[in-house]
């Protein structure tokens, strides 16, 4: 058992009460998780203040409090015996303190693995899956943390956020090491960097994909400049940085980085450049082919469509090549990788192509529809809804993008939450009505998917957008099982579908 002093050795603090030599049995920022001998880290969030739960924490057995504001009010009326037994320290940022304490608590598991962190607006999940597949084929046991959850090598754990709280990150790292993982690939969000969820970790490789306006406003980022700044923080805590040289924010990312710099590009001279990019549509395969020059001079295929898939593959190639993986292994892995919920094919007929994707805002919908146009489908069919209790502007914009670039839009539900799905669809129609795009309204998503399959034409590309990796649907504030892969199979069974 380590002392509070040992756990906080990487941060500055002031002892207000007790002795920082106190042994600590556990760490938490949730007073409901307190165990006897725990250290309770008081976070100040957008909607709650952990300091207000100090009385609960003391009654539950906390022996150390890590605070960042005065707590006279919270200590009023506390049993003197409880106060006598507790150590209280004050620091400038309890989130940072928990991050470095967590790393020390678990004996710095990140140092025992190859670590690759990926940040950017789009592509993080796809690149994570690509890198994981490549490293696995190279003989590594690989853990992952990201949007779909945490894979600790022997167990998969669903998570609420792309990058969990620092204590959970270190706990997952520790499990990976104990399960025999020698590598970890993880998505790092701008929120994670802003809120110190990965502080105290020196990654071997940091990857930058791209930046576009997202997560601006509310409790996230006050403006684009803040978003850009937070993303750039990753490159002050990694040894090697791998950057998309074509992105307009490249200079922002490298301006204050402390790592060495490696670049990839589809249009500029860089450390690794993609050339002769081609769109491939074959029975059972929708993807891209390209040549590379620079660090690797070879030809690659990736089983994911669109130029953005080339960028994702280039990031994965760059990282894995730098990590010493043989080029032939990289090539083979990229032809086999499929990312759950990211341009994921569902093979039900050779006559048309059915894809599941997480695209859930105007930027991603526009990007995916434009990419699919390059495959010259007979028709491009876009099936989507919008989330309830979210911005109406997103609905207008998604409707307009689908109307502009799809031949047929099937308007349905997504996670309607506490709103009426018909009201949400009415907002989408407001956007799509600005275009000449054809659309149908089928509020029930299963019925909408059935319609898309039963009315598919030879050469169609049908996109089920918005749900992606999700396996639930939130209606009326209740989450019910809804995995589109399962739903599709149910539909096929119900209509007696045959693969022909």
C-alpha positions as CSV (number, residue, x, y, z in Angstrom):
1,X,0.0,0.0,0.0
2,X,1.4,3.4,-1.0
3,X,1.2,6.6,1.0
4,X,-0.5,9.7,-0.2
5,X,2.9,11.4,-0.4
6,X,4.1,8.7,-2.8
7,X,1.0,8.9,-4.9
8,X,1.2,12.7,-5.3
9,X,4.9,13.0,-5.8
10,X,4.4,14.3,-9.4
11,X,2.3,17.2,-8.4
12,X,2.4,20.2,-5.9
13,X,0.2,20.3,-2.9
14,X,-0.2,21.7,0.6
15,X,-1.0,19.6,3.6
16,X,-3.9,21.3,5.5
17,X,-4.6,18.6,8.0
18,X,-3.1,15.3,9.1
19,X,0.0,13.6,7.6
20,X,0.6,12.9,3.9
21,X,2.4,9.7,5.0
22,X,-1.1,8.1,5.5
23,X,-1.4,4.8,3.6
24,X,-4.0,4.8,0.9
25,X,-6.0,1.7,0.0
26,X,-7.9,3.0,-3.0
27,X,-8.5,6.2,-5.1
28,X,-11.8,7.6,-6.4
29,X,-13.5,10.8,-7.4
30,X,-16.9,9.3,-6.7
31,X,-18.0,9.4,-3.1
32,X,-20.3,6.4,-3.7
33,X,-17.2,4.3,-4.4
34,X,-15.4,5.1,-1.2
35,X,-13.8,2.2,0.7
36,X,-12.1,2.2,4.1
37,X,-8.8,3.9,3.7
38,X,-9.6,5.6,0.3
39,X,-8.3,8.9,-1.0
40,X,-11.2,11.0,-2.3
41,X,-10.4,13.5,-5.1
42,X,-12.9,16.4,-5.3
43,X,-13.6,17.4,-8.8
44,X,-15.4,20.6,-9.8
45,X,-17.5,19.9,-12.9
46,X,-19.9,21.8,-15.1
47,X,-22.9,20.6,-13.2
48,X,-21.6,19.2,-9.9
49,X,-18.9,19.9,-7.3
50,X,-17.3,16.9,-5.6
51,X,-16.4,18.9,-2.6
52,X,-20.0,18.9,-1.5
53,X,-19.9,15.1,-1.0
54,X,-17.0,15.3,1.5
55,X,-19.4,14.5,4.5
56,X,-20.5,11.3,2.7
57,X,-16.9,10.4,1.8
58,X,-15.8,10.8,5.5
59,X,-18.7,8.7,6.8
60,X,-17.8,6.0,4.2
61,X,-14.2,5.7,5.5
62,X,-12.1,8.1,3.4
63,X,-8.8,8.7,5.1
64,X,-7.5,11.4,2.7
65,X,-9.2,14.3,0.9
66,X,-7.6,16.0,-2.1
67,X,-9.3,19.3,-2.6
68,X,-8.8,22.5,-4.7
69,X,-11.0,25.0,-2.9
70,X,-11.8,25.9,0.7
71,X,-14.2,23.5,2.4
72,X,-15.1,25.1,5.7
73,X,-18.8,24.8,4.9
74,X,-18.5,21.1,4.1
75,X,-16.7,20.4,7.3
76,X,-19.3,22.0,9.6
77,X,-21.0,19.5,11.8
78,X,-18.6,16.7,10.9
79,X,-17.9,14.2,13.8
80,X,-14.6,15.4,15.3
81,X,-13.4,11.8,15.4
82,X,-13.7,11.6,11.6
83,X,-11.8,14.8,11.2
84,X,-9.1,13.6,13.5
85,X,-8.5,10.6,11.3
86,X,-8.4,12.3,7.9
87,X,-5.6,13.9,6.0
88,X,-6.6,16.9,3.8
89,X,-4.3,18.3,1.1
90,X,-5.0,21.1,-1.3
91,X,-3.7,21.3,-4.9
92,X,-4.4,23.5,-7.9
93,X,-6.1,20.9,-10.0
94,X,-7.6,17.7,-8.5
95,X,-8.1,16.2,-12.0
96,X,-4.3,16.4,-12.7
97,X,-3.6,15.1,-9.2
98,X,-5.8,12.0,-9.7
99,X,-4.2,11.3,-13.0
100,X,-0.6,11.2,-11.7
101,X,-1.8,9.4,-8.5
102,X,-3.5,6.8,-10.5
103,X,-0.4,6.1,-12.6
104,X,1.6,5.7,-9.4
105,X,-1.0,3.6,-7.7
106,X,-0.9,1.0,-10.5
107,X,2.9,1.3,-10.9
108,X,2.9,3.0,-14.2
109,X,1.5,0.2,-16.4
110,X,1.8,2.3,-19.6
111,X,5.6,2.1,-19.3
112,X,5.3,-1.7,-19.7
113,X,3.6,-1.6,-23.1
114,X,4.0,0.0,-26.5
115,X,1.5,2.9,-26.4
116,X,-0.1,4.6,-29.3
117,X,-2.6,7.5,-28.8
118,X,-4.8,8.9,-31.5
119,X,-6.5,12.3,-31.5
120,X,-8.5,14.3,-34.1
121,X,-12.1,15.0,-35.0
122,X,-12.6,12.0,-37.3
123,X,-10.9,8.7,-37.9
124,X,-9.8,7.8,-34.3
125,X,-11.9,4.6,-34.0
126,X,-11.0,3.4,-37.5
127,X,-7.3,4.0,-37.0
128,X,-7.4,2.3,-33.6
129,X,-8.9,-0.8,-35.2
130,X,-6.4,-0.8,-38.1
131,X,-3.4,-0.4,-35.8
132,X,-4.8,-3.1,-33.5
133,X,-5.3,-5.5,-36.4
134,X,-1.8,-4.9,-37.8
135,X,-0.1,-5.3,-34.4
136,X,-2.0,-8.5,-33.7
137,X,-1.0,-10.0,-37.0
138,X,2.6,-9.0,-36.1
139,X,2.3,-11.2,-33.0
140,X,1.4,-8.6,-30.3
141,X,-1.3,-8.9,-27.8
142,X,-3.1,-5.5,-28.0
143,X,-5.4,-3.7,-25.7
144,X,-7.6,-0.8,-26.8
145,X,-9.5,2.1,-25.3
146,X,-12.0,4.1,-27.3
147,X,-15.5,5.0,-28.4
148,X,-16.7,1.4,-28.5
149,X,-15.2,0.6,-25.1
150,X,-12.1,-0.9,-23.5
151,X,-10.5,-4.2,-24.6
152,X,-8.1,-5.3,-21.9
153,X,-6.9,-8.4,-23.7
154,X,-9.2,-10.9,-22.0
155,X,-12.3,-8.8,-21.3
156,X,-14.3,-6.1,-23.1
157,X,-15.8,-3.3,-21.0
158,X,-18.2,-0.7,-22.3
159,X,-17.4,2.9,-21.4
160,X,-19.5,6.0,-21.3
161,X,-16.9,8.3,-23.0
162,X,-14.3,7.9,-25.7
163,X,-11.5,8.4,-23.2
164,X,-12.5,7.4,-19.6
165,X,-11.5,9.2,-16.4
166,X,-7.8,8.9,-15.6
167,X,-8.3,6.3,-12.8
168,X,-10.2,4.1,-15.3
169,X,-7.5,4.5,-17.9
170,X,-4.8,3.4,-15.5
171,X,-7.0,0.6,-14.3
172,X,-7.5,-0.6,-17.8
173,X,-3.8,-0.3,-18.5
174,X,-3.1,-2.4,-15.4
175,X,-5.5,-5.1,-16.5
176,X,-3.9,-5.2,-20.0
177,X,-0.5,-5.8,-18.5
178,X,-1.8,-8.5,-16.2
179,X,-3.6,-10.1,-19.2
180,X,-0.3,-10.3,-21.1
181,X,-0.8,-7.3,-23.5
182,X,2.4,-5.8,-24.7
183,X,0.7,-2.9,-26.7
184,X,-2.2,-0.5,-26.2
185,X,-3.9,1.7,-28.8
186,X,-6.3,4.3,-27.5
187,X,-8.4,7.2,-28.7
188,X,-7.7,10.5,-26.9
189,X,-10.5,13.1,-27.1
190,X,-10.0,16.8,-26.7
191,X,-12.1,16.6,-23.5
192,X,-9.7,14.0,-22.1
193,X,-6.7,16.3,-22.8
194,X,-8.5,19.3,-21.3
195,X,-9.5,17.4,-18.2
196,X,-6.2,15.6,-17.6
197,X,-7.6,12.1,-18.2
198,X,-4.3,11.0,-19.8
199,X,-1.9,13.3,-17.8
200,X,1.1,11.5,-16.3
201,X,1.5,9.2,-19.4
202,X,4.3,9.5,-21.9
203,X,3.0,7.8,-25.0
204,X,5.4,6.2,-27.5
205,X,3.4,7.5,-30.5
206,X,0.8,10.2,-30.9
207,X,-1.2,10.4,-34.1
208,X,-3.1,13.4,-35.4
209,X,-5.9,12.7,-37.9
210,X,-7.7,16.0,-38.7
211,X,-9.7,18.8,-37.2
212,X,-13.1,20.2,-38.1
213,X,-15.6,22.2,-36.0
214,X,-17.1,19.8,-33.4
215,X,-17.8,19.8,-29.7
216,X,-17.9,23.6,-29.7
217,X,-20.1,25.3,-27.1
218,X,-21.7,24.2,-23.8
219,X,-19.5,22.4,-21.3
220,X,-17.1,21.3,-24.0
221,X,-15.0,24.0,-25.8
222,X,-15.8,27.7,-25.8
223,X,-14.5,28.1,-29.4
224,X,-12.4,26.5,-32.1
225,X,-9.2,27.9,-30.8
226,X,-9.8,26.2,-27.5
227,X,-10.6,22.9,-29.3
228,X,-7.4,23.2,-31.4
229,X,-5.3,23.9,-28.3
230,X,-6.6,21.0,-26.4
231,X,-6.0,18.6,-29.2
232,X,-2.4,19.8,-29.5
233,X,-1.7,19.0,-25.9
234,X,-1.2,15.3,-26.8
235,X,2.0,16.2,-28.6
236,X,3.6,17.4,-25.4
237,X,3.4,14.0,-23.9
238,X,4.5,11.6,-26.6
239,X,7.9,10.6,-27.9
240,X,7.0,10.5,-31.6
241,X,4.3,12.5,-33.3
242,X,2.7,11.3,-36.6
243,X,0.7,14.1,-38.3
244,X,-1.7,14.5,-41.2
245,X,0.3,17.0,-43.2
246,X,-2.7,17.9,-45.4
247,X,-4.9,19.1,-42.6
248,X,-5.2,22.9,-42.3
249,X,-4.4,22.7,-38.5
250,X,-1.1,20.9,-39.0
251,X,0.9,23.9,-38.0
252,X,-1.3,24.4,-34.9
253,X,-0.6,20.8,-33.8
254,X,3.2,21.0,-34.2
255,X,3.8,24.6,-33.0
256,X,4.5,23.7,-29.3
257,X,5.0,19.9,-29.6
258,X,7.9,18.4,-27.7
259,X,8.0,15.1,-29.8
260,X,9.8,14.4,-33.0
261,X,7.7,14.9,-36.1
262,X,6.7,12.5,-38.8
263,X,4.2,13.3,-41.6
264,X,1.8,11.6,-44.0
265,X,-0.1,13.1,-46.9
266,X,-2.2,12.4,-50.0
267,X,-1.3,15.6,-51.7
268,X,2.1,17.0,-50.4
269,X,5.6,15.8,-50.2
270,X,5.9,14.2,-46.7
271,X,7.6,11.3,-44.9
272,X,5.0,9.0,-46.3
273,X,2.9,10.1,-49.3
274,X,0.0,8.2,-50.9
275,X,-0.3,8.3,-54.7
276,X,-2.3,6.7,-57.5
277,X,-5.4,6.5,-55.2
278,X,-8.1,4.3,-56.7
279,X,-11.7,3.3,-55.7
280,X,-12.3,-0.4,-55.7
281,X,-15.7,-2.0,-55.9
282,X,-15.7,-5.7,-56.2
283,X,-18.1,-8.5,-55.1
284,X,-17.7,-8.6,-51.3
285,X,-15.1,-5.8,-51.3
286,X,-15.6,-2.0,-51.2
287,X,-12.3,-0.2,-50.5
288,X,-9.3,1.7,-51.7
289,X,-6.0,1.1,-53.4
290,X,-3.0,3.3,-53.4
291,X,0.8,3.4,-53.7
292,X,3.1,4.9,-51.1
293,X,6.5,6.6,-51.5
294,X,9.0,7.8,-48.9
295,X,9.4,5.8,-45.7
296,X,7.7,2.9,-47.6
297,X,7.6,2.4,-51.3
298,X,4.9,-0.2,-52.0
299,X,1.2,-0.7,-52.9
300,X,-1.6,-1.1,-50.4
301,X,-5.3,-2.0,-50.4
302,X,-7.6,-1.1,-47.5
303,X,-11.0,-2.7,-47.0
304,X,-12.8,0.6,-46.2
305,X,-14.1,3.0,-48.8
306,X,-13.4,6.7,-49.4
307,X,-10.3,8.9,-49.5
308,X,-10.6,9.4,-45.7
309,X,-9.9,5.7,-45.4
310,X,-6.6,6.2,-47.2
311,X,-5.8,8.9,-44.6
312,X,-6.7,6.5,-41.8
313,X,-4.6,3.7,-43.4
314,X,-1.7,6.1,-43.9
315,X,-1.7,7.0,-40.2
316,X,-1.8,3.3,-39.2
317,X,0.9,2.4,-41.7
318,X,3.1,5.2,-40.4
319,X,2.8,4.2,-36.7
320,X,3.2,0.5,-37.3
321,X,6.2,0.9,-39.6
322,X,7.8,3.2,-37.0
323,X,7.1,0.5,-34.4
324,X,9.0,-2.0,-36.5
325,X,6.2,-4.0,-38.1
326,X,7.1,-5.7,-41.4
327,X,5.4,-4.1,-44.5
328,X,3.9,-7.3,-45.7
329,X,2.1,-7.8,-42.4
330,X,0.7,-4.2,-42.6
331,X,-0.5,-4.9,-46.2
332,X,-2.3,-8.1,-45.3
333,X,-3.9,-6.7,-42.2
334,X,-5.3,-3.7,-44.1
335,X,-7.1,-5.9,-46.6
336,X,-8.8,-7.8,-43.8
337,X,-9.7,-5.1,-41.2
338,X,-13.3,-4.1,-40.7
339,X,-14.2,-1.4,-38.1
340,X,-17.4,-2.0,-36.2
341,X,-19.8,0.8,-37.1
342,X,-17.4,2.6,-39.4
343,X,-18.3,1.9,-43.0
344,X,-19.0,-1.6,-41.9
345,X,-20.3,-3.8,-44.7
346,X,-23.2,-6.2,-44.1
347,X,-23.1,-8.8,-46.9
348,X,-26.7,-9.8,-47.6
349,X,-26.7,-9.7,-51.5
350,X,-24.2,-9.4,-54.3
351,X,-26.7,-7.1,-56.1
352,X,-26.2,-4.1,-53.8
353,X,-24.0,-2.9,-51.0
354,X,-25.3,-2.3,-47.4
355,X,-23.1,-0.3,-45.0
356,X,-23.5,0.7,-41.3
357,X,-21.8,3.9,-40.2
358,X,-21.8,6.2,-37.2
359,X,-22.0,9.5,-39.3
360,X,-24.3,11.6,-37.1
361,X,-23.6,15.2,-38.0
362,X,-23.6,17.3,-41.2
363,X,-19.8,17.2,-41.8
364,X,-19.6,13.4,-41.5
365,X,-22.8,12.8,-43.6
366,X,-21.5,15.1,-46.3
367,X,-18.1,13.4,-46.3
368,X,-19.5,9.8,-46.5
369,X,-22.0,10.6,-49.2
370,X,-19.5,12.4,-51.4
371,X,-17.1,9.4,-50.9
372,X,-19.7,6.9,-51.9
373,X,-20.5,8.9,-55.1
374,X,-17.0,8.0,-56.3
375,X,-18.2,4.3,-56.6
376,X,-20.9,5.3,-59.1
377,X,-23.8,3.5,-57.5
378,X,-27.1,3.0,-59.3
379,X,-28.6,4.9,-56.4
380,X,-27.2,6.2,-53.2
381,X,-29.6,5.6,-50.4
382,X,-29.2,7.4,-47.0
383,X,-31.2,6.1,-44.0
384,X,-30.8,8.3,-40.9
385,X,-32.5,10.1,-38.0
386,X,-31.2,12.6,-35.5
387,X,-30.8,12.6,-31.7
388,X,-33.4,14.0,-29.5
389,X,-32.7,16.8,-27.0
390,X,-29.9,18.0,-29.3
391,X,-29.4,21.0,-31.6
392,X,-32.1,21.6,-34.2
393,X,-29.4,23.0,-36.4
394,X,-27.8,19.6,-36.7
395,X,-31.1,18.2,-38.0
396,X,-31.5,21.0,-40.6
397,X,-27.9,20.5,-41.8
398,X,-28.0,16.7,-41.9
399,X,-31.3,16.8,-43.9
400,X,-29.8,19.3,-46.4
401,X,-26.6,17.3,-46.9
402,X,-28.6,14.1,-47.5
403,X,-30.9,15.9,-49.9
404,X,-28.0,17.2,-51.8
405,X,-25.9,14.1,-52.2
406,X,-28.2,11.0,-51.8
407,X,-30.7,9.8,-54.4
408,X,-33.1,8.8,-51.8
409,X,-33.2,9.7,-48.1
410,X,-35.1,7.4,-45.7
411,X,-36.0,9.6,-42.6
412,X,-36.4,7.6,-39.4
413,X,-35.5,7.6,-35.7
414,X,-32.1,7.6,-34.0
415,X,-31.9,8.1,-30.3
416,X,-35.0,10.3,-29.9
417,X,-34.6,10.4,-26.1
418,X,-37.3,12.6,-24.6
419,X,-38.5,14.1,-27.9
420,X,-41.2,12.8,-30.2
421,X,-39.6,11.2,-33.2
422,X,-42.1,12.9,-35.6
423,X,-41.0,16.3,-34.3
424,X,-37.3,15.4,-35.0
425,X,-38.2,14.2,-38.5
426,X,-40.1,17.4,-39.2
427,X,-36.9,19.4,-38.4
428,X,-34.9,17.1,-40.8
429,X,-37.5,17.7,-43.5
430,X,-37.0,21.5,-43.0
431,X,-33.4,21.0,-44.1
432,X,-34.0,18.5,-46.9
433,X,-36.7,20.7,-48.4
434,X,-34.1,23.2,-49.3
435,X,-33.0,20.6,-51.9
436,X,-34.6,18.6,-54.7
437,X,-33.7,15.4,-52.9
438,X,-36.3,12.6,-52.8
439,X,-37.2,11.3,-49.4
440,X,-39.6,9.0,-47.6
441,X,-40.6,9.0,-43.9
442,X,-40.7,5.8,-41.9
443,X,-40.5,6.7,-38.2
444,X,-39.8,3.1,-36.9
445,X,-36.1,2.4,-37.6
446,X,-36.6,-1.4,-38.1
447,X,-39.4,-0.8,-40.6
448,X,-37.1,1.8,-42.4
449,X,-34.3,-0.8,-42.7
450,X,-36.7,-3.4,-44.0
451,X,-37.9,-0.9,-46.6
452,X,-34.4,-0.2,-47.7
453,X,-33.6,-3.9,-48.2
454,X,-36.9,-4.8,-49.9
455,X,-36.7,-1.9,-52.3
456,X,-33.0,-2.2,-53.1
457,X,-32.1,-2.0,-56.8
458,X,-29.2,-3.6,-58.6
459,X,-26.0,-1.5,-58.0
460,X,-27.4,0.5,-55.0
461,X,-25.3,1.6,-52.1
462,X,-27.4,1.8,-49.0
463,X,-26.1,3.6,-45.9
464,X,-27.5,3.1,-42.5
465,X,-26.2,6.2,-40.7
466,X,-26.1,7.4,-37.1
467,X,-26.0,4.2,-35.0
468,X,-22.7,2.7,-36.0
469,X,-21.3,0.7,-33.1
470,X,-24.2,1.4,-30.8
471,X,-26.2,-1.6,-29.7
472,X,-29.1,0.3,-28.1
473,X,-31.8,2.9,-28.9
474,X,-32.8,5.6,-26.4
475,X,-36.5,6.3,-26.5
476,X,-38.4,8.1,-23.8
477,X,-35.2,8.1,-21.7
478,X,-35.0,4.3,-21.7
479,X,-32.3,2.4,-23.5
480,X,-33.5,-0.7,-25.3
481,X,-31.4,-3.2,-27.2
482,X,-31.0,-2.2,-30.9
483,X,-28.0,-3.6,-32.7
484,X,-28.5,-3.0,-36.4
485,X,-26.6,-6.2,-37.3
486,X,-29.1,-8.2,-35.2
487,X,-32.0,-6.1,-36.6
488,X,-30.9,-6.8,-40.2
489,X,-30.8,-10.6,-39.5
490,X,-34.2,-10.5,-37.9
491,X,-35.6,-8.8,-41.0
492,X,-34.0,-11.3,-43.3
493,X,-35.4,-14.2,-41.3
494,X,-38.9,-12.6,-41.3
495,X,-39.0,-12.1,-45.0
496,X,-37.3,-15.3,-45.9
497,X,-34.3,-13.6,-47.6
498,X,-31.8,-15.6,-49.6
499,X,-28.3,-14.4,-50.6
500,X,-28.6,-14.1,-54.4
